[in-house]
């Protein structure tokens, strides 16, 4: 699963209200009934799952605990995914760059 903080475009220290605001904005933008993009439903479902995880304090605490204990095997890829998510949240689509 992709990082739910990345999906919603919020920091791990975000308040419950910040998470809810981000969810509502993204859900409106990516809802399949409002967005004709063929990938809108997949994106909407990812947003919904991320919100369900982060809006429940117990699930969020468990996720944060597991996140803090994981080892980043490919830091470059991790950084690219974070930046890509940030730009996507701002409506900017990045080109895939193969090296």
C-alpha positions in Angstrom: 0.0 0.0 0.0 1.2 3.5 -0.8 1.8 5.8 2.1 -1.6 7.2 3.2 0.0 10.5 4.2 1.4 10.7 0.7 -1.9 9.9 -0.9 -3.7 12.6 1.1 -0.8 15.0 0.8 -0.5 15.7 4.6 2.3 15.3 7.0 2.4 12.6 9.7 1.9 15.3 12.3 -1.3 16.6 10.6 -4.3 17.1 12.7 -7.5 15.2 12.3 -9.1 18.4 10.8 -6.3 18.7 8.3 -6.7 15.1 7.2 -10.4 15.6 6.8 -10.0 18.7 4.7 -7.4 17.0 2.5 -9.7 14.0 2.1 -12.7 16.1 1.1 -10.8 18.1 -1.4 -9.3 15.1 -3.0 -12.5 13.0 -2.9 -14.4 15.8 -4.7 -11.6 16.1 -7.4 -11.2 12.4 -8.0 -14.8 11.1 -7.5 -15.6 8.9 -10.6 -19.0 10.8 -11.0 -17.1 14.1 -11.3 -13.9 13.1 -13.0 -13.9 11.5 -16.5 -10.4 10.2 -16.2 -10.4 6.4 -16.4 -8.1 6.2 -13.4 -10.3 8.3 -11.2 -12.0 5.4 -9.5 -8.7 3.8 -8.6 -7.4 7.1 -7.2 -10.6 7.7 -5.4 -10.5 4.3 -3.7 -6.9 4.9 -2.7 -7.9 8.2 -1.2 -10.8 6.6 0.6 -8.6 3.8 2.1 -6.0 6.3 3.2 -8.7 8.4 5.0 -10.2 5.4 6.7 -6.8 4.5 8.0 -5.8 8.0 9.2 -9.1 9.0 10.6 -9.2 6.2 13.1 -6.8 7.1 15.9 -6.0 3.4 16.8 -5.3 2.4 13.2 -3.2 5.6 12.6 -1.1 4.8 15.7 -0.5 1.2 14.5 0.4 2.5 11.1 2.8 5.1 12.5 4.4 2.5 14.7 5.0 0.2 11.7 6.2 3.1 9.6 8.8 4.1 12.1 10.1 0.5 12.3 10.5 -0.1 8.6 13.7 0.0 6.6 13.9 2.1 3.5 15.6 -0.2 0.9 15.6 2.3 -1.9 15.8 5.9 -0.6 16.0 7.4 -4.1 12.8 5.7 -5.1 11.1 6.7 -1.8 12.1 10.3 -2.4 10.8 10.3 -6.0 7.5 8.8 -4.8 7.1 11.5 -2.2 7.9 14.3 -4.6 5.6 12.8 -7.3 2.8 12.6 -4.8 3.3 16.2 -3.8 3.3 17.4 -7.4 0.2 15.3 -8.2 -1.6 16.8 -5.2 -0.9 20.2 -6.7 -2.2 19.1 -10.1 1.1 18.7 -11.8 1.8 15.5 -13.7 5.5 14.6 -13.9 6.9 12.6 -16.8 8.5 9.2 -16.0 12.2 9.6 -16.4 14.1 6.4 -17.0 17.8 6.4 -16.2 
